[in-house]
Amino acid sequence: MNSRKFAIFALIMVQVLYGLNFTIAKTVMNENFIKPFGFVLIRVAGATVLFWIMSLFLPKQKIDKKDYLKLFVAAIFGVMINMLFFFKGLEYTSPIHASAITITVPIIILILSAIILKENVSKLKIVGVTLGLIGALVLTIYGKSARAGDNVPLGNLLVFLNAISYSIYVIMIKKLTSKYHPFTFIKWLFLFGLIMLIPFGYNDLKAVEWHTFTPNAIWSVVFVVVGATFGTYLFNPLALNKLKASTVGIFIYLQPVIAGLFAISIGADFIDPIKIGAMLLIFLGVFLVSKKPKNAI
């Protein structure tokens, strides 16, 4: 498997893990096992420990002093704002609505990468973005969920702010991922993020009644920490090192597909011709964007 194919595989893994994250994290919060900010603190603390343990078995790489500030700012957008707004928004809205809002990320990244990173935007990529957007919109508009949010407009707004924050993060780390090994970069990103999150999540975490956790709730928390956090933040830099930021962004269109399929598997949704067609459009869009463009505009 060449480096580009591995990068695309890594991106697909990110979307699978994060697509499942919508429903799993929502379930834990809906059943009042843990509040959003406390969940974020557990998520980041667990992933931070895993990243630093893994780094002990890898070659050491020194961070340039000038890059510590860049890492700190990246942690603000990629860890603190991103996760706080996402989990709080998910508390108020449904997984289907949340996955619908996240499809704005590729558009934001495409615009930012063209302006800031001066990336060329190919005609093929424009077609892919358009097809993926149409498919994701159809899927999320017609998708049904058994879960109702307490305040859907507020939840959707928070998830949208999360999408903007994540887009800024992806653009910011593009150069850093080409300079440092992913573990070197991520372990510092999460350490800075953890320090900033402690004041927000400490009280929620302190209030958790651990003895009430069911086996399913425990598994869900472990999945969010190990899979949806440790896994996704590891794979994303690997992909960014080989692909354009705008290409990375387009793969987020897979999230509504994964979220929808998972909802179907647990009986929270159903499949029909419209959804099948929407999923095919999304996969076609991802395929077109992942191809190396010949002409750019």
C-alpha positions, 0 to 999 in steps of 0.5 A, a space after each residue: 500500500 503506497 503512502 497516498 492509499 494509506 492516507 486515504 485509508 486513514 481518513 476512512 477510519 477516522 470517519 467510521 470511528 467518528 460516525 459511531 461517536 455521534 450516537 454512542 456519546 449521545 446515549 451516554 449523556 442522554 442516560 445521565 451517566 456523565 455531563 458533556 464537559 466532564 465527558 470531554 475531560 475524560 476523553 482528552 485525559 485518556 487520549 493524552 495518557 495514551 499518546 504520551 505512553 506510545 511516544 515512549 516507544 518511538 524515536 524522540 523528536 524535539 519541538 522548535 521553541 517557536 512551534 510551541 505557541 502554534 501548538 498551543 493555539 492549535 489546541 485551542 481550536 482543535 481540542 478545547 473549543 472543538 470538543 466543548 462545543 461539539 459535546 454540548 451541542 450534541 447534548 441539545 440536538 440529535 445525532 442526525 442533526 449533528 452529522 448534518 451540521 458537520 457537512 459544512 466542514 469541507 466547504 469551510 476548509 476548501 475556502 480557508 485552504 484556498 485563501 491561507 494555504 494557496 491550494 489549487 482547487 481542481 474542477 474534479 474536486 469541485 464536482 466531488 464537493 458538490 456531489 458529496 454535499 448533495 448526497 449528505 444533505 439528502 441523507 440528513 434531511 430525510 434521515 429519521 432519528 428516535 432521539 429528540 434534542 432538548 433545544 435543537 436550534 441551540 445544539 445545531 448552532 454549537 455544533 456549527 461553531 464546532 465545525 468552524 473551529 475544527 476547520 481552522 484547526 485542520 488548516 493550522 496543523 497542515 505545516 506542523 504535520 509535515 514537520 513532526 511525527 504525528 505522535 510528537 505533534 499530537 501528544 503536545 496538542 493534547 497536553 495543552 488541550 487537557 490543561 485548558 479543559 480542566 477548569 471547564 470539566 472538573 466539576 462535571 467529572 467530580 459529580 460522576 457516580 461511577 458505581 451507576 455505570 452499566 457495562 454498556 456505558 463503560 464500553 461507550 466511554 472506552 470507545 469514545 476515548 480510544 477510538 473516537 479520540 485517540 484513533 481519529 486524532 492519530 489518523 488525521 495527521 497521518 492523512 494531512 501529511 500526504 493529502 491536501 487539507 481540502 481533500 481531508 475535509 471532503 471525507 467528512 461526508 462519510 460521517 452521515 453515512 456511518 451515523 445513519 447505518 449505525 442508527 439503522 443497526 440499533 433500530 433508530 432508523 430505516 433504509 429506503 431508496 432515497 437514502 441508498 441514492 444519497 449514500 452512493 452520491 457521497 461515496 462518488 464524491 469522496 472517490 472524485 476528490 481522492 483522485 489526483 487532479 490534472 487541471 486546477 482553476 
